[in-house]
Amino acid sequence: MKADLNVIDYPHLKLGELKIIADLPAGGSRLMQGASGYVATLVNGELTRRFDEDTGARPGRLIRS
């Protein structure tokens, strides 16, 4: 079965600063906050983030109704 997995370094887990980003359709904005302290993130068995850096892998797919 497929699963997503986060490997977290709890002693180094921190939240970043809050930012408002206006990149939604019709000029809408959203509140974003980064985080650090993630050792790895796996999606469908593929490594997508390693030591807080994006690996470029995009194993997911877009589902539309």
ZIUR-V553217 format. One line per field, one symbol per residue. ss: DSSP state (H for helix, E for strand, C for the rest). phi: phi as a letter, one per 40 degrees, with the letter a starting at -180 (. if undefined). A space follows every 10 residues. Layout:
# ZIUR-V553217
ss = ???
phi = ???
This chain:
# ZIUR-V553217
ss = CCCEEEEECH HHCEEEEEEE ECCCHHHCCE EEEEEECEEE EEECCEEEEE CCEECCCCCC CCCCC
phi = .cababbbcd cbcaccccbb bcbcdggcba cbacabhcca bbbfgbcbbb fgbccgcbcc acbbc
